[in-house]
Amino acid sequence: MTTTTLQAVLWDMDGVLVDSEPLWTVAERELAERYGRAWTDEVKALVVGTRLDVAVPAILRHFGQGTGPEEVARASELLLARMGELYAGTQVLMPGASELLASLRAAGVPVALVSSSFRVLVDAVLAQGVGPFELTLAGDEVVDAKPHPEPYLTAARRLGVSPARCVVIEDSPSGVAAAEAAGCAVLAVPSVPGVVFDPAPRRRVVRSLTGVTVADLRALVP
């Protein structure tokens, strides 16, 4: 009898669990308009999956704006306030996400939510019945954000599992980098135009979670 070595599955939130990237694009487009600029797929690909303190300076630099503490704080406040309004609506799960979560629960595999979004936005999603998760970790609850491995190392440590025996589900370059730096296997599901991943050892690339099984995730773990 074979015993699986898959100890946990760690989920990103935006663009992986919930279809919230279009909401971010609304808020980001409105921010761009304040500076008289157009929001493009190029800018989106540049900042997808990053925490506000990384994304906002990158956006401001791209638009030729100042990146001092006051400018960054103001733009961050605008984005976070607008996202709070947009998240108040019903969240739509990404295709296949609900089915895979149910399969993992049935198989007894622990699941955690590890997001770059701040706790206020993570809680807005959880409040709509998404989950349940053994652990949730928000972007403002770690010192170093993705692509640093701290978020996934922290989640694995709190779950009491080995990062090497976890699979991370991610859609962004920063998230994939964070997961692999932590020693996790990765299921990459790009959701934003311009973001492309190549298959690699312990990394599988799929177009959506539809049809992904627990066995597929187990196959990524030694």
C-alpha positions as CSV (number, residue, x, y, z in Angstrom):
1,M,0.0,0.0,0.0
2,T,1.4,3.4,-1.0
3,T,1.4,6.3,1.4
4,T,1.2,9.7,-0.1
5,T,3.8,12.2,0.8
6,L,1.5,15.2,0.0
7,Q,1.1,16.9,3.4
8,A,-0.7,20.1,2.4
9,V,-1.9,22.3,-0.5
10,L,-1.3,26.0,-0.1
11,W,-3.6,28.3,-2.2
12,D,-3.0,31.8,-3.5
13,M,-6.2,33.8,-3.5
14,D,-6.5,36.4,-6.2
15,G,-6.8,34.8,-9.7
16,V,-6.4,31.3,-8.2
17,L,-9.2,30.8,-5.7
18,V,-11.5,33.7,-6.6
19,D,-11.8,35.6,-9.9
20,S,-10.8,38.9,-8.3
21,E,-8.2,40.1,-10.8
22,P,-10.9,41.8,-12.8
23,L,-11.8,43.8,-9.7
24,W,-8.2,44.8,-9.1
25,T,-8.1,45.9,-12.7
26,V,-11.0,48.2,-12.1
27,A,-9.3,49.8,-9.2
28,E,-6.0,49.9,-10.9
29,R,-7.5,51.5,-14.1
30,E,-9.2,54.2,-12.0
31,L,-5.8,54.9,-10.3
32,A,-4.1,55.2,-13.7
33,E,-6.8,57.6,-14.8
34,R,-6.0,59.9,-11.9
35,Y,-2.5,60.3,-13.4
36,G,-3.8,60.7,-16.9
37,R,-2.4,57.4,-18.0
38,A,-3.9,54.2,-19.4
39,W,-3.8,50.8,-17.6
40,T,-2.4,48.1,-19.8
41,D,-1.8,44.4,-19.7
42,E,1.9,45.2,-19.5
43,V,1.5,47.0,-16.2
44,K,-0.9,44.3,-14.9
45,A,1.7,41.6,-15.6
46,L,4.4,43.7,-13.9
47,V,2.5,43.8,-10.5
48,V,0.2,40.8,-10.4
49,G,0.5,38.8,-7.3
50,T,2.6,41.3,-5.4
51,R,1.8,43.1,-2.2
52,L,0.7,46.7,-2.2
53,D,4.0,48.0,-0.9
54,V,5.7,46.4,-3.9
55,A,3.0,46.9,-6.5
56,V,2.2,50.6,-5.8
57,P,5.8,51.9,-6.2
58,A,6.1,49.9,-9.4
59,I,2.9,51.4,-10.8
60,L,4.0,54.9,-9.8
61,R,7.4,54.5,-11.4
62,H,5.8,53.1,-14.6
63,F,3.5,56.2,-14.8
64,G,6.4,58.6,-14.1
65,Q,5.1,59.6,-10.7
66,G,7.0,60.1,-7.4
67,T,7.6,57.1,-5.2
68,G,8.1,58.9,-1.9
69,P,6.4,57.6,1.3
70,E,3.5,60.1,0.9
71,E,2.8,59.3,-2.7
72,V,2.9,55.6,-2.1
73,A,0.7,55.8,1.0
74,R,-1.9,57.9,-0.9
75,A,-2.1,55.6,-3.9
76,S,-2.2,52.5,-1.6
77,E,-5.1,54.0,0.4
78,L,-7.0,54.7,-2.8
79,L,-6.5,51.2,-4.1
80,L,-7.3,49.5,-0.8
81,A,-10.4,51.6,-0.2
82,R,-11.7,50.9,-3.7
83,M,-11.0,47.2,-3.4
84,G,-12.9,47.1,-0.2
85,E,-15.9,48.4,-2.0
86,L,-15.5,46.0,-4.9
87,Y,-14.9,43.0,-2.7
88,A,-18.2,43.7,-1.0
89,G,-19.9,42.1,-4.0
90,T,-20.3,38.3,-4.4
91,Q,-17.0,36.6,-5.2
92,V,-16.9,34.2,-8.1
93,L,-14.7,31.2,-7.6
94,M,-12.3,30.3,-10.4
95,P,-13.2,27.3,-12.6
96,G,-12.5,24.1,-10.9
97,A,-11.5,25.7,-7.5
98,S,-14.5,24.5,-5.6
99,E,-14.3,21.0,-6.9
100,L,-10.6,20.7,-6.1
101,L,-11.1,22.1,-2.6
102,A,-13.8,19.5,-2.0
103,S,-11.7,16.7,-3.3
104,L,-8.8,17.7,-1.0
105,R,-11.1,17.8,2.0
106,A,-12.5,14.4,1.2
107,A,-8.9,13.1,0.9
108,G,-8.0,14.6,4.2
109,V,-5.3,16.9,2.8
110,P,-4.9,20.1,4.8
111,V,-5.4,23.3,2.8
112,A,-4.2,26.8,3.6
113,L,-4.8,30.2,2.0
114,V,-1.7,32.3,1.5
115,S,-2.4,35.6,-0.1
116,S,-0.6,38.9,-0.9
117,S,-3.8,40.7,-0.3
118,F,-4.2,42.4,3.1
119,R,-6.3,40.8,5.8
120,V,-9.3,43.1,5.3
121,L,-9.6,41.7,1.7
122,V,-8.9,38.1,2.7
123,D,-11.6,38.3,5.3
124,A,-14.1,39.8,2.8
125,V,-13.6,36.7,0.7
126,L,-13.8,34.3,3.6
127,A,-17.0,36.0,4.8
128,Q,-18.8,34.8,1.7
129,G,-18.3,31.2,2.6
130,V,-15.1,30.4,0.7
131,G,-13.2,27.6,2.2
132,P,-12.9,26.3,4.9
133,F,-9.1,26.4,5.4
134,E,-7.0,25.1,8.2
135,L,-4.9,28.3,8.0
136,T,-5.2,31.7,6.3
137,L,-2.2,34.1,6.0
138,A,-2.6,37.6,4.6
139,G,0.0,39.8,2.9
140,D,0.2,42.3,5.8
141,E,0.9,39.5,8.3
142,V,4.4,38.7,7.1
143,V,7.5,40.9,7.0
144,D,8.7,39.9,3.6
145,A,6.1,39.4,0.8
146,K,6.2,37.3,-2.3
147,P,8.5,36.6,-4.1
148,H,10.3,36.1,-0.8
149,P,9.6,32.6,0.5
150,E,8.5,33.8,4.0
151,P,4.7,33.5,3.3
152,Y,4.9,29.9,2.3
153,L,7.5,28.9,4.8
154,T,5.3,30.5,7.5
155,A,2.2,28.7,6.4
156,A,4.0,25.3,6.3
157,R,5.6,25.9,9.7
158,R,2.2,26.8,11.3
159,L,0.6,23.7,9.7
160,G,3.4,21.5,11.0
161,V,4.4,20.2,7.6
162,S,7.5,20.1,5.4
163,P,7.5,22.7,2.6
164,A,9.0,20.1,0.3
165,R,5.9,18.0,0.8
166,C,3.5,20.9,0.0
167,V,2.0,21.9,-3.4
168,V,1.4,25.6,-3.9
169,I,-1.3,26.7,-6.4
170,E,-0.2,30.1,-7.9
171,D,-0.9,32.3,-10.9
172,S,1.8,35.0,-10.7
173,P,5.5,35.1,-11.2
174,S,6.1,36.4,-7.7
175,G,4.0,33.7,-6.2
176,V,5.7,30.9,-8.1
177,A,9.1,32.3,-7.2
178,A,8.1,32.5,-3.5
179,A,6.8,28.9,-3.5
180,E,9.8,27.5,-5.2
181,A,12.2,29.4,-3.0
182,A,10.4,27.9,-0.1
183,G,11.0,24.4,-1.5
184,C,7.4,23.7,-2.5
185,A,6.1,22.0,-5.6
186,V,3.9,24.3,-7.8
187,L,0.8,24.0,-9.8
188,A,0.9,27.2,-12.0
189,V,-2.4,28.5,-13.3
190,P,-1.7,31.8,-15.1
191,S,-4.7,34.0,-15.2
192,V,-3.4,37.4,-16.5
193,P,-2.5,38.1,-20.1
194,G,1.3,38.3,-20.6
195,V,2.1,35.9,-17.7
196,V,3.5,32.7,-19.1
197,F,5.2,29.8,-17.2
198,D,7.2,26.9,-18.6
199,P,7.0,23.5,-17.0
200,A,9.9,22.6,-14.7
201,P,10.9,20.0,-12.2
202,R,8.2,19.9,-9.5
203,R,6.2,22.5,-11.5
204,R,3.2,21.7,-13.6
205,V,1.4,24.4,-15.7
206,V,-2.3,24.2,-16.4
207,R,-4.8,26.5,-18.1
208,S,-7.4,26.2,-15.3
209,L,-8.1,24.0,-12.2
210,T,-10.9,22.3,-14.1
211,G,-10.2,18.6,-14.1
212,V,-7.2,18.8,-11.7
213,T,-7.3,16.0,-9.2
214,V,-5.7,15.2,-5.9
215,A,-3.7,12.5,-7.7
216,D,-2.3,15.2,-10.0
217,L,-1.1,17.2,-6.9
218,R,0.4,14.1,-5.3
219,A,2.4,13.4,-8.4
220,L,4.3,16.7,-7.9
221,V,5.6,15.6,-4.5
222,P,8.6,13.2,-4.3
